[in-house]
């Protein structure tokens, strides 16, 4: 087995508040710097600035600045001391080619070189090249990258796939887990754990089980991160980090950000959400709100009715109360992968241990997350001791992970056919809330998860129909706009909006899933 390298705690990474010092609040609280056609489109633009010299020198000079309250003075100081990131939503090139050629060109546009420059700002260094999603997303993202890799495999960019997997393994080694993205403001949370799927896809492409041994330590450390604190759980202490003790003692997982302050990259949004809640509940728990917003971001579904008590109000978010279907199916796959890793390595005892863990989790998923009355898999509210009764495409994950029983798969497929299938593919949820991970929006990763889940249970006709409708919609929008978008309105077959920022162009996982669909049987 490869030697285990010690990891550093995520708290050792300097947060943006620590990095920027007094500039942090002075800039983020200056309304005149933010908005369309202003210096920053949103909080993330400021977080992504690259200092031109040592931050200690910049802050020393800022301390001496006499007119900090002047917006024009502050703006001039920022321009002199930082490289301001582009706020353009579209890739910086003109290309009128067919969609497949366009995507191959996009791989070059979205590619970033290993970054070890002297002044990184919030950007965490990576040793290998990687793909960014595009638009305002200027860094690598965890779960995005799995779906991006599907397209890279299709286009023969295998070295880049390996580089990205190695970047994630490096982050596990040096940070202790894979953060949401390689920015210091993401160092308190992860994203849906697709690393085991990345390793599996790479091993299958290489037709080599030795790949599993290569990444065994990284996979084990990933598992340890998500399971941290599980041994401290008891009947009186049901929650610990990402772990939850269920009623009969089973251990399942939830999304959980270790910080309870406003997200730095969405600081202004979170502060505004807190203000809205304070108007109706002056005594609300501010830290609890911020942790739930952050944990919702860890889910990748930021935001969705899945996490809301009141679908009309984001401030009702309670992510940490919820046992999510998707996360636990991904953890099941991670346990299965670890079992295979140890079997290939020759450690039969640990292989058996993780087989048992995966079986225990599978049984718990069926027990707690299958809603017999709704004939669908649903998230579970551990506080209310009941299903959230939210119909979402998270319910397809037990088919994707091959957990669902045959009869359950049949009922889920029927719900997908009758309720989720729209003209442009499958819709994320059945609820029109204005949140971007809700009706009428459809997202590339969920089209793929649904397609593969249905294929796993031989619902080929429905799976192929979803593939056809989604790819045709992507082609239509591309012909009309010249863009490949982050998300689409699959009900009206068009571009879409909703959420905290405009629809982004680029776009890594859309490119990846489209190309994977083009080459899938």
C-alpha positions in Angstrom: 0.0 0.0 0.0 1.3 3.5 -0.7 2.6 5.3 2.3 0.2 7.5 4.2 1.1 11.1 4.3 0.0 13.2 7.3 -2.6 15.8 6.6 -3.1 19.4 7.7 -6.4 20.5 9.3 -8.6 22.7 7.1 -8.5 25.3 9.8 -4.8 25.9 9.0 -5.8 27.4 5.6 -6.1 31.1 5.9 -9.7 32.2 5.4 -10.5 35.3 3.2 -11.4 37.2 6.4 -7.9 36.5 7.7 -6.2 37.1 4.4 -7.9 40.4 3.6 -8.0 41.8 7.1 -9.8 45.1 7.4 -10.4 45.1 3.6 -12.8 42.2 4.0 -15.7 44.0 5.7 -14.8 47.4 4.2 -15.2 46.2 0.7 -18.0 43.7 1.1 -20.2 46.3 3.0 -19.7 49.0 0.3 -22.8 48.8 -1.9 -21.3 51.1 -4.5 -18.7 48.6 -5.5 -21.2 45.8 -6.3 -23.7 45.3 -9.0 -23.9 45.2 -12.8 -21.3 47.4 -14.5 -19.6 48.1 -11.2 -16.2 46.8 -10.0 -17.6 43.5 -8.7 -20.6 41.6 -9.9 -20.9 39.8 -6.5 -19.0 38.9 -3.4 -17.1 36.1 -5.2 -15.5 38.5 -7.6 -13.8 40.2 -4.7 -12.8 36.9 -3.1 -11.2 35.9 -6.4 -9.0 38.9 -6.8 -5.3 38.1 -7.1 -3.0 40.3 -5.0 -0.1 41.9 -7.0 2.2 41.7 -4.0 2.4 40.4 -0.5 -0.9 40.9 1.3 0.9 42.0 4.5 2.3 45.0 2.5 -1.1 45.7 0.9 -2.8 45.7 4.3 0.0 47.9 5.8 -0.6 50.5 3.1 -4.4 50.2 3.5 -4.0 50.9 7.2 -2.3 54.2 6.3 -4.9 55.1 3.7 -6.5 58.4 4.9 -9.8 58.3 3.0 -11.1 54.7 3.4 -14.8 55.9 3.4 -14.5 57.2 -0.1 -15.7 54.7 -2.7 -13.6 56.2 -5.4 -10.5 56.1 -3.2 -11.2 52.5 -2.1 -11.8 51.4 -5.8 -8.5 53.0 -6.8 -6.6 51.2 -4.0 -8.1 47.9 -5.1 -7.2 48.5 -8.8 -3.6 49.4 -7.8 -3.1 46.3 -5.6 -5.2 43.5 -7.1 -5.9 41.9 -10.5 -9.7 42.0 -10.7 -11.2 38.9 -12.3 -13.2 39.1 -15.4 -17.0 39.1 -14.9 -17.7 37.9 -18.4 -20.1 34.9 -18.6 -19.0 33.7 -22.0 -15.7 32.1 -23.0 -13.3 34.6 -24.5 -13.3 33.4 -28.1 -15.6 33.4 -31.2 -16.5 30.0 -32.6 -19.4 29.3 -35.0 -18.5 25.6 -35.4 -20.7 22.6 -34.8 -21.4 21.8 -31.2 -18.9 18.9 -30.9 -16.0 20.9 -32.4 -17.0 23.8 -30.1 -16.8 21.6 -27.0 -13.3 20.4 -28.1 -12.3 24.0 -28.3 -13.8 24.7 -24.9 -11.6 22.1 -23.3 -8.7 24.3 -24.2 -10.4 27.5 -23.0 -11.5 26.0 -19.7 -8.1 24.3 -19.0 -5.9 25.8 -16.3 -2.2 25.1 -15.7 -0.8 24.0 -12.4 -0.8 27.1 -10.3 2.1 27.9 -8.0 2.4 31.6 -8.6 3.8 33.6 -5.7 0.6 35.6 -4.9 -2.4 33.2 -5.1 -4.9 35.1 -3.0 -7.6 32.7 -2.2 -6.6 30.2 -4.9 -5.2 26.9 -3.4 -2.3 25.6 -5.5 -2.7 22.5 -7.6 0.2 20.5 -9.0 -1.5 19.4 -12.2 -3.6 20.9 -15.0 -7.3 20.9 -14.6 -10.7 22.1 -16.1 -12.8 24.8 -14.5 -16.6 25.0 -15.2 -16.5 28.5 -16.8 -18.1 31.9 -16.2 -17.8 33.0 -12.6 -16.4 29.6 -11.6 -12.7 30.1 -12.1 -11.4 27.1 -10.0 -11.8 23.3 -10.1 -15.0 22.0 -8.5 -15.4 18.6 -6.9 -18.5 17.0 -8.1 -18.6 19.0 -11.4 -15.3 17.4 -12.3 -16.7 13.8 -12.4 -19.2 14.9 -15.1 -16.6 16.9 -16.9 -14.4 13.8 -17.0 -17.1 11.9 -18.8 -16.6 14.2 -21.7 -12.8 14.2 -21.4 -12.9 10.4 -21.6 -15.1 10.7 -24.7 -12.7 13.1 -26.4 -9.5 11.1 -25.5 -8.2 13.7 -22.9 -7.0 10.9 -20.6 -3.9 12.6 -19.3 -6.1 15.5 -18.2 -8.5 13.1 -16.4 -5.5 11.6 -14.6 -4.2 15.0 -13.7 -7.5 16.0 -12.2 -7.8 12.8 -10.2 -4.2 13.4 -8.9 -5.1 17.0 -7.9 -8.0 15.6 -5.8 -5.8 13.0 -4.2 -3.2 15.7 -3.4 -5.9 17.8 -1.8 -7.0 14.9 0.3 -3.4 14.4 1.4 -2.7 18.0 2.2 -6.1 19.2 3.4 -7.6 16.0 4.7 -10.5 16.0 2.2 -11.6 17.4 -1.2 -13.0 20.9 -0.7 -15.9 22.3 -2.6 -13.3 23.9 -4.9 -9.7 25.0 -4.7 -10.3 28.2 -2.9 -9.6 29.0 0.7 -13.2 30.1 1.2 -14.3 26.5 0.4 -12.0 24.9 3.0 -14.7 24.2 5.5 -16.8 21.9 3.3 -16.7 19.4 0.6 -19.2 18.4 -2.1 -21.0 15.2 -3.1 -18.3 12.6 -2.9 -17.7 11.3 -6.4 -14.0 10.6 -6.0 -14.7 6.8 -5.9 -16.6 7.1 -9.2 -13.7 8.9 -10.7 -11.2 6.2 -9.6 -13.6 3.5 -10.9 -14.0 5.2 -14.3 -10.2 5.6 -14.6 -9.5 2.0 -13.6 -12.1 0.7 -16.1 -10.7 2.9 -18.9 -7.2 1.6 -18.1 -8.5 -2.0 -17.6 -6.2 -2.1 -14.5 -7.2 -2.9 -11.0 -3.8 -1.6 -9.8 -5.4 1.9 -10.1 -7.5 1.0 -7.0 -4.3 0.4 -5.0 -2.8 3.7 -6.3 -5.6 5.7 -4.8 -6.5 3.5 -1.8 -5.1 5.9 0.8 -6.9 8.8 -0.7 -10.2 6.9 -0.8 -9.7 5.8 2.8 -9.0 9.4 3.9 -12.0 10.6 2.0 -14.1 8.1 3.9 -12.6 9.0 7.2 -13.5 12.7 6.6 -17.2 11.9 5.9 -17.3 9.5 8.9 -15.4 11.7 11.4 -17.0 11.6 14.8 -19.3 8.5 14.1 -17.9 6.7 17.2 -19.0 9.5 19.4 -22.7 9.0 18.4 -25.1 7.7 21.0 -28.8 7.7 21.8 -28.3 11.1 23.5 -25.9 12.5 20.8 -27.3 11.7 17.4 -25.4 14.3 15.4 -21.6 14.6 14.9 -20.2 16.5 11.9 -21.5 14.6 8.8 -22.7 11.6 10.8 -26.2 10.9 12.2 -27.3 8.0 14.4 -30.6 6.8 13.2 -33.4 5.5 15.5 -32.2 1.9 15.6 -28.5 2.7 15.8 -27.6 2.8 12.1 -25.1 5.5 11.0 -26.0 7.6 7.9 -24.6 10.8 6.6 -25.8 14.4 6.2 -24.3 17.5 4.6 -22.5 19.6 7.1 -20.2 22.6 6.8 -17.8 23.1 9.8 -18.2 26.9 9.7 -21.2 28.9 10.9 -20.5 32.4 9.4 -21.7 33.9 6.1 -20.2 32.2 3.1 -17.4 34.5 2.1 -18.0 34.1 -1.7 -21.7 34.9 -1.1 -21.3 37.1 1.9 -23.7 39.8 0.8 -26.4 37.3 -0.1 -26.1 35.5 3.3 -26.2 38.7 5.3 -29.3 39.7 3.3 -31.0 36.4 4.0 -30.2 36.9 7.7 -31.8 40.3 7.6 -35.0 38.9 6.1 -35.2 36.3 8.9 -34.5 38.8 11.6 -37.6 40.9 10.5 -39.9 38.0 11.4 -37.9 36.4 14.1 -35.5 38.8 15.9 -34.2 36.1 18.2 -33.3 33.6 15.5 -30.0 31.6 15.7 -27.8 33.4 13.2 -25.0 30.7 13.3 -27.5 28.0 12.7 -28.8 29.8 9.6 -25.3 30.3 8.2 -24.3 26.7 8.8 -27.4 25.5 7.0 -26.7 27.8 4.0 -23.2 26.5 3.9 -24.3 22.9 4.2 -26.8 23.4 1.4 -23.9 24.6 -0.7 -21.9 21.5 0.2 -24.8 19.4 -1.3 -24.2 21.0 -4.7 -27.9 21.8 -4.8 -27.6 25.4 -3.7 -30.4 26.0 -3.4 -33.4 23.7 -3.6 -36.8 23.0 -2.0 -35.1 19.9 -0.7 -33.6 21.9 2.1 -36.4 24.3 2.9 -39.2 24.1 5.5 -41.0 26.9 3.6 -40.5 26.6 -0.1 -41.0 30.4 -0.6 -38.3 31.5 1.8 -34.6 30.6 1.7 -34.2 31.6 5.4 -36.2 28.5 6.3 -33.3 26.3 5.3 -32.5 23.3 7.6 -30.0 21.2 5.6 -28.3 19.7 8.6 -31.6 18.1 9.8 -31.9 16.1 6.6 -30.6 12.6 5.7 -30.0 13.0 1.9 -30.6 10.1 -0.5 -27.8 11.1 -2.9 -25.1 11.5 -0.3 -25.8 8.1 1.3 -25.8 6.4 -2.1 -22.4 7.9 -2.9 -21.1 6.8 0.5 -22.4 3.3 -0.3 -20.4 3.3 -3.5 -17.3 4.6 -1.6 -17.6 1.7 0.8 -18.0 -0.8 -2.1 -14.9 0.8 -3.7 -12.9 0.5 -0.6 -13.8 -3.1 -0.3 -12.5 -3.7 -3.8 -9.4 -1.7 -3.1 -8.5 -3.8 -0.1 -9.4 -7.0 -2.0 -7.0 -6.0 -4.8 -4.3 -5.1 -2.3 -4.8 -8.4 -0.6 -6.2 -7.4 2.7 -9.2 -9.7 2.9 -10.2 -8.7 6.4 -10.6 -5.0 5.5 -12.3 -6.0 2.2 -14.8 -7.9 4.2 -15.2 -5.1 6.7 -16.2 -2.6 4.0 -18.5 -5.1 2.3 -20.3 -5.3 5.6 -20.4 -1.5 6.0 -21.8 -1.1 2.5 -24.5 -3.8 3.1 -25.5 -2.1 6.4 -25.8 1.3 4.6 -27.8 -0.3 1.8 -30.3 -1.8 4.3 -30.5 1.6 6.1 -31.2 3.5 2.9 -34.0 1.1 2.0 -35.4 1.2 5.6 -35.3 5.0 6.1 -35.4 6.6 2.6 -37.9 4.5 0.7 -41.4 6.1 1.0 -43.8 3.3 0.5 -46.8 5.6 0.3 -45.2 7.8 -2.4 -43.5 4.9 -4.2 -40.3 7.0 -4.3 -37.0 7.5 -2.5 -37.1 10.7 -0.4 -34.9 12.6 2.0 -35.6 12.0 5.7 -36.0 14.7 8.3 -34.3 13.3 11.5 -35.9 16.0 13.7 -39.5 15.3 12.5 -38.8 11.6 12.2 -40.4 11.5 8.8 -39.9 11.9 5.1 -39.5 15.5 3.8 -42.1 14.5 1.1 -40.1 16.3 -1.5 -40.1 14.7 -5.0 -36.6 15.3 -6.5 -34.2 13.6 -8.8 -32.2 12.7 -5.7 -34.6 9.8 -5.7 -32.9 8.2 -8.7 -29.6 7.8 -6.9 -30.5 4.4 -5.4 -30.9 3.2 -9.0 -27.6 4.8 -10.1 -25.8 3.1 -7.2 -27.7 -0.2 -7.8 -29.2 -0.2 -4.3 -32.9 -0.2 -5.2 -34.9 -3.4 -5.2 -36.5 -4.4 -8.5 -40.0 -3.4 -7.5 -38.7 -0.1 -6.1 -36.9 0.7 -9.4 -40.1 0.0 -11.3 -42.0 2.5 -9.2 -39.3 5.1 -9.4 -39.1 4.7 -13.2 -42.9 5.3 -13.4 -42.6 8.5 -11.4 -39.8 9.7 -13.7 -41.8 8.9 -16.8 -45.1 10.5 -15.6 -43.9 13.4 -13.4 -40.3 14.4 -14.1 -39.9 13.9 -17.9 -40.3 17.1 -19.8 -39.6 18.2 -23.4 -36.0 19.0 -22.6 -35.2 16.1 -20.3 -35.9 15.6 -16.6 -36.8 18.4 -14.2 -34.9 18.6 -10.9 -37.9 18.8 -8.6 -41.7 19.3 -9.0 -41.7 22.7 -7.2 -41.5 26.1 -8.7 -39.7 28.1 -6.0 -37.4 30.4 -7.8 -34.4 28.4 -6.5 -32.1 27.1 -9.3 -32.3 23.5 -8.2 -36.0 23.3 -8.6 -38.7 23.3 -11.4 -38.4 24.2 -14.3 -34.6 23.7 -14.3 -32.7 20.6 -15.5 -29.0 20.0 -14.9 -26.5 18.0 -16.8 -25.4 15.8 -13.9 -28.9 14.8 -13.0 -29.7 13.9 -16.6 -26.7 11.5 -16.6 -27.5 10.1 -13.1 -31.1 9.4 -14.2 -30.0 7.9 -17.5 -27.5 5.6 -15.9 -29.9 4.7 -13.1 -32.6 3.6 -15.5 -30.1 1.7 -17.6 -28.9 -0.2 -14.6 -32.5 -1.6 -14.3 -33.0 -2.1 -18.0 -35.4 0.8 -18.5 -33.6 1.5 -21.7 -36.4 3.1 -23.7 -37.1 5.7 -21.0 -33.3 6.3 -20.5 -32.8 6.8 -24.2 -35.7 9.2 -24.4 -34.2 11.4 -21.7 -30.9 11.4 -23.5 -32.6 12.3 -26.8 -34.7 15.1 -25.3 -31.8 16.7 -23.3 -29.2 16.5 -26.1 -31.7 18.0 -28.6 -32.5 20.8 -26.2 -28.8 21.6 -25.7 -28.3 21.6 -29.5 -31.2 23.9 -30.0 -30.1 26.4 -27.4 -26.6 26.3 -28.8 -27.9 27.0 -32.3 -29.8 30.0 -30.9 -27.2 31.4 -28.6 -23.8 29.8 -29.4 -23.6 28.8 -25.7 -23.4 25.7 -23.6 -25.0 26.6 -20.3 -24.8 25.6 -16.7 -28.5 24.8 -16.5 -31.6 24.8 -18.7 -35.3 25.2 -18.5 -36.3 21.7 -19.6 -40.0 22.5 -19.4 -39.9 25.4 -22.0 -36.7 24.2 -23.7 -34.7 27.3 -23.3 -32.1 29.2 -21.2 -33.1 29.7 -17.6 -32.4 31.6 -14.4 -33.2 31.4 -10.7 -30.9 31.3 -7.7 -28.1 33.6 -6.5 -26.4 34.4 -9.8 -27.0 34.5 -13.6 -26.9 31.4 -15.7 -23.2 30.7 -16.6 -21.7 29.8 -20.0 -18.9 27.4 -20.5 -19.8 24.9 -19.1 -17.8 22.0 -17.9 -20.4 19.4 -16.8 -22.8 20.3 -19.7 -19.9 19.7 -22.2 -19.0 16.5 -20.4 -22.4 15.0 -20.2 -23.3 16.0 -23.8 -20.1 14.3 -25.2 -20.7 11.2 -23.0 -24.3 11.0 -24.3 -23.0 11.2 -27.9 -20.7 8.2 -27.3 -23.0 6.1 -25.0 -24.8 3.1 -26.3 
